[in-house]
């Protein structure tokens, strides 16, 4: 079985959600408070009917208990006995995988599906039932899921604490694996008898005084006695149950494993155990080093060879670039919540092609974990933005991290607009920072703008380097040259400047130096072009260092394109 459609109403931060998940891995990404974990909780709640539920008013959207919580999960790939008329055959629906749409009546060409619904009203009582439009129209009590069948619907959930799955407790994965073989009730009973025998063979003298006094008082008050009082072990009182049996490594219980090791082992056991077919893992990277996360993901995505009917469907969340980098684009879904409406978008489906999506994930995984992305045309622009972030923090302005912003390398004028467009399709706020010395991918820029991306392109048909040399005060220009010398060496920097100035019929830097008397637009343009052509600052670290020159000089050039562009970037960072 697998989940094909999820509908959530009025549950915690979700006013409404409709989503058709993938058949295998569904890794939810997005900024904090985007309701990722709420989606996992809703799936678990709906597919695990129980006689109790701990709900309170905070579980209702906006604490409005007058609007009931409704969660409906539709499943396909049903086992044959689910489809018989004496079970749920009369209540089946149709699922159109091509259109990702539910049809209330089964039909040829559609997958047979069953919808399970849970409703919680202001009484805080949960009611589970089978759901379809025909049942609603009949105005009769909706049928419920049988207890035995509910066990097949139930999900596996691996939270931060995996220790309970390393023993044979009621909900442990080890218990489910054990059910395939012989039961262990007889072994537990024999363990209880052996414990009583061992206790009886011990020193009974330590109990004699209390036992004798109890016997005397019993006779005094005519309490019926069958024989002589003794101290015996009451097995029920010490709870020799399945929950007391745990997996050991030699004599060491595996519950003493570290968090990461326990989660790694339990994840693998759950994946290997067969039904239930739906697994939930919140924060899949919790407690694991990058190499172990990668190994776990590869294992979970490897087809089973044990003959089990179908692969488990996995719902997971992550805040780790490692997880994003290791998964494929078809595995990852971006979650966004706005005014109660939660949307879930496939990273692969929103890209122009699969290769583009995969390239973005592998190249800039951190961009998929924030709310806002500044896409620089190249490494210089990325470094410049990162450096400005450092400068702004010295002025006690909010950091990129606080505003959930990350600056990334767009990998060139053709690719950067495509990244911006893709991120907008996934619901991210995007600012695209471009040069204007060469035309970018105009069609992609236009589409990104139409989809809501903010595009800032330096005016004057110039690169970022040229814009800096044109707009900064002359002391700032000299500061840029000093940085270039630090990065590239004085001989190299002086040689290329002299060659370019000499070719333009201007005095060289060696002969005439670069005092204030040399401040002119032709000289500035030549120096900016040299900086661009010779890649003086084509590096993230070098780009970051530019802010040390730019920041202190901005107040002196408020009306220049450079200053106006930087102000626009800051306004976007702050949400303006």
Secondary structure, 3 states (H helix, E strand, C coil): CEEEEEEEEEECCEEEEEECCCCCEEEEECCCCCCHHHHHHHHHHHHCCCCCCCCCHHHEHHHCCCCCEEEEEEEECCCHHHHCCCCCHHHCEEEECCCCEEECCCCCCCEEEEEEEEEECCCCCEEEEEECHHHHHHCCCCCCCCHHHHHHHCCEEECCCCHHHHECCCCCHHHHHHCCCCCCHHHHHHHHHHHHHHHHCCCHHHHHHHHHHHHHHHHHCCCCCCCCCCCCCCHHHHCCCHHHCECEECCEEHHHCCHHHHHHHHHHHHHHCCCCCEEEECCCCCCCCHHHHHHHHHHHHCCCCCCCCCCCEEEEECCCHHHHHHCCHHHEEEEEEECCEEEEEEHHHHCCCHHHHHHHHHHCHHHHHCCEEEEECCHHHHHHHHHHHHHHHHCCCCCCCCCCEEEEECCCHHHHHHHHHHHHHCCCEEEEEECCCCCCCHHHHHHHHHCCCEEEECCCCCCHHHHHHHHCCHHHHHHHHHHHHHHHCHHHHHHHHHHHHHHCCCCCHHHHCCCHHHCCHHHHHHHHHHHHHCCCCCCHHHHHHCHHHHHHHHHHHCCCHHHHHHHHHHHHHCCC
